[in-house]
Amino acid sequence: MKFNIPIWLIVIGGIGQIFTALIYPYIRHRVFDWYNDVKQLKPLNQEIAKTYGRYIQGLNFSFGLIAILIPSYLKEQSPLAIALTGLIAAYWVGKVATQIAYYPMYEIPKKQIFKIGGYFMNGLFILFTLVYSLLTIHNCIGFFNHN
């Protein structure tokens, strides 16, 4: 099984990940009213929730920056490329699985822009999952065929 993931697709994925990092505060504030919900927590739990939010935002931004700045290294079939693309793939697979398993139970505002935005964001998450999963497979196949 031989396939090639084009550099431009990796870069598009990187741009999308940076977009998700930049749009994340708006979504938390305008769509989920997250800040008002967090205010109901104890102070330490407020800080923990905010910290996890920053982790998510930072990871999305960092993964995007890596994809934009060094996309060819993500497909070089080295142990490090396997590890990094595997990590990013697991992150996005987990995000999509969580989205499918838990998010349909909750109410999201019915405004058309939020509905369209939800489809767009889910499409991005699926794109990231596919790109990094395929990169991981590509890297594993190449590495184990050469060793």
Residue, then its C-alpha position, 0 to 999 in steps of 0.5 A: m500500500k503506497f500513497n503520498i500525502p501532498i505537502w499542500l494538504i498538510v499545510i492546509g491542515g496546519i492553517g485550519q488548526i491555527f484557525t481553530a486555536l484563534i476561533y476557540p475563545y469566540i466559540r467558548h464565549r458566544v456559542f457555549d457561554w462558557y465563561n458564565d458557566v465557569k464562574q459557577l465553579k470554585p476558584l481552583n476549579q475555575e483556574i483548572a478549566k481555564t488552564y485546560g482551555r489554554y492547553i487545547q488552544g496551545l496544542n491546536f496552534s502548535f500543531g498548526l505551526i509545525a504543519i505549516l513550517i516543517p510539513s516535509y519532516l512530518k512525512e519523512q518516515s523516521p521514528l520521530a515523524i511516526a511519534l509526532t504524527g501519531l500523537i497528533a492523530a490520537y489527539w484529533v481521533g480523540k476529539v472527533a470520538t468525544q464530539i460524536a459520543y457526547y456533544p449531541m446530548y447538549e443544546i447548542p444555540k439554534k442560530q444559523i451561523f452556529k449551525i453552519g459553523g458547527y458543520f465547518m468545525n466538524g469538517l475541519f476536525i475530520l480533516f485533521t484526523l484523516v491527514y494525521s492518521l494517513l501521515t502516521i500510516h505512511n510513516c510506519i509503512g515507510f519506516f518498517n519497509h526500510n528496516 
